[in-house]
Amino acid sequence: MSVPSNAGSIRIHRDIAAWFTRIVVQPLSRLLRRIVRRVFHRNPAAVAFWVAESPVVFAAMATLSELRVFDVLKNGPQAAGDLARRVRADEDALARLLRAVSAVGLLNRRRDGCYALNPVARQFCSDSPNPVGAWSELILQILPLLSRLPAAVRAGEPLMKHATGGTCWDYLATVPRGTELHDRAMNAWTEAVVDAIAKRCPLAQARTVVDVGGGRGALLAALLRSAPHLHGTVCDREHTREEALQRFQRQGVQDRATHTVGNFFEAVPAGADVYTLKHVLHDWDDDHVLQILRVIRRAIPPQGRLLIIEGAADHDLLPGASVRAVWDLTQWIATWGKERTLAEFQALLAAAGFRLDGVRVTPTYDALVIEAVPV
Ligand SMILES: C[S@@+](CC[C@H](N)C(=O)[O-])C[C@H]1O[C@@H](n2cnc3c(N)ncnc32)[C@H](O)[C@@H]1O
């Protein structure tokens, strides 16, 4: 892993994941990208057509997910008519969606005309560990805002702010199942990587941890499972409380885990040894990031440690590396935030009274553990 020259003081923990990423995954991913580009560039008109049509295909998949068509197909192949009856949709309309997504390989259409799951469609089932179904249903709700993107780009203001005047959290609260879909998808993605992340968090000396903006408690539960001496609390908004408490119970950490309803722009529980912020700062512009960091700075004891867990714009991890620019744009469209470089993190931390003290690589595509200490 390389470090920007202006971040010379950063302590790097080289590990097997980083080695594997550099020696195996990155070269393979580069090769794959080269092949894909070569194939695409042979037929630029077709590629351009698919780009222009991709919202239609996306909307069809998100709609089939919302109608629970993929879940019904888990019981076996079905004809469009039977499917329409099961999911209470119009047969002709549903058949058009099914034909279209099958034509581009996202679902199988058999010779007898029945539809069947294939490996891609299976990802959209509601019990898939990859929560793309919930995520695409959520994006479907945000799509109307995209018509304002040209105006937002002219104004130089994140789309969510430009189009609604509010944050994504305000907007999601107005959208049918918006908050639930976001939390479900975010939580499932977090759940898939927390054990790997927990192994990279320096907790041996810590007795208490606060996971700021910790959502439904997946990271905190993993941290407590990995360190049986540790107690902790999630500090997040009210709507995450019930699910978090249920998770702590399910995972047997209820005696050491609590949930504190709070606003991280105002206050977080004081005096913990470790504060974590996983995929929170990239939702916010620099002013709001500074507010969050200053609130934590007031709460953290002199020997405390802050762990920022998210990707850095200048650190490609697994093959998701090629996705980072798209991810950055997603933040700009759906939130007020951005993907930041390590140098940008370092500057914000310094302005809030912290020193960047180390960066640990995790075997995930989107999470470094960026360590900071109060100065
Ligand atoms: C992108 S999610 C990340 C959740 C969790 N850390 C994870 O990685 O799964 C951002 C979280 O910030 C929380 N949040 C947003 N605004 C907040 C505020 N003002 N105070 C406390 N939490 C807030 C949201 O409820 C949400 O759980």
The ligand as an SDF file (V2000), in Angstrom:
LIG
                    3D

 27 29  0  0  0  0  0  0  0  0999 V2000
  -24.4700    5.4170    5.9950 C   0  0  0  0  0  0  0  0  0  0  0  0
  -25.1940    4.9970    7.5410 S   0  0  0  0  0  0  0  0  0  0  0  0
  -23.8810    4.0690    8.3250 C   0  0  0  0  0  0  0  0  0  0  0  0
  -24.4270    3.1760    9.4040 C   0  0  0  0  0  0  0  0  0  0  0  0
  -23.3570    2.2770   10.0590 C   0  0  0  0  0  0  0  0  0  0  0  0
  -22.2650    3.0350   10.6130 N   0  0  0  0  0  0  0  0  0  0  0  0
  -22.8670    1.2660    9.0470 C   0  0  0  0  0  0  0  0  0  0  0  0
  -21.7350    1.4270    8.5420 O   0  0  0  0  0  0  0  0  0  0  0  0
  -23.6170    0.3360    8.7470 O   0  0  0  0  0  0  0  0  0  0  0  0
  -25.1120    6.5330    8.4270 C   0  0  0  0  0  0  0  0  0  0  0  0
  -25.7730    6.4840    9.8020 C   0  0  0  0  0  0  0  0  0  0  0  0
  -25.7400    7.8030   10.3480 O   0  0  0  0  0  0  0  0  0  0  0  0
  -26.9350    7.9800   11.0990 C   0  0  0  0  0  0  0  0  0  0  0  0
  -27.1810    9.4150   11.2740 N   0  0  0  0  0  0  0  0  0  0  0  0
  -27.4920   10.3230   10.3230 C   0  0  0  0  0  0  0  0  0  0  0  0
  -27.6190   11.5450   10.8610 N   0  0  0  0  0  0  0  0  0  0  0  0
  -27.3790   11.4000   12.2030 C   0  0  0  0  0  0  0  0  0  0  0  0
  -27.3310   12.3130   13.2880 C   0  0  0  0  0  0  0  0  0  0  0  0
  -27.5530   13.6210   13.0970 N   0  0  0  0  0  0  0  0  0  0  0  0
  -27.0190   11.8320   14.5080 N   0  0  0  0  0  0  0  0  0  0  0  0
  -26.7810   10.5040   14.7050 C   0  0  0  0  0  0  0  0  0  0  0  0
  -26.8010    9.5840   13.6970 N   0  0  0  0  0  0  0  0  0  0  0  0
  -27.1060   10.0350   12.4540 C   0  0  0  0  0  0  0  0  0  0  0  0
  -27.9870    7.2880   10.2550 C   0  0  0  0  0  0  0  0  0  0  0  0
  -29.1500    6.9940   11.0080 O   0  0  0  0  0  0  0  0  0  0  0  0
  -27.2280    6.0500    9.8010 C   0  0  0  0  0  0  0  0  0  0  0  0
  -27.4160    4.9740   10.6800 O   0  0  0  0  0  0  0  0  0  0  0  0
  1  2  1  0
  2  3  1  0
  2 10  1  0
  3  4  1  0
  4  5  1  0
  5  6  1  0
  5  7  1  0
  7  8  2  0
  7  9  1  0
 10 11  1  0
 11 12  1  0
 11 26  1  0
 12 13  1  0
 13 14  1  0
 13 24  1  0
 14 15  1  0
 14 23  1  0
 15 16  2  0
 16 17  1  0
 17 18  1  0
 17 23  2  0
 18 19  1  0
 18 20  2  0
 20 21  1  0
 21 22  2  0
 22 23  1  0
 24 25  1  0
 24 26  1  0
 26 27  1  0
M  CHG  2   2   1   9  -1
M  END
$$$$
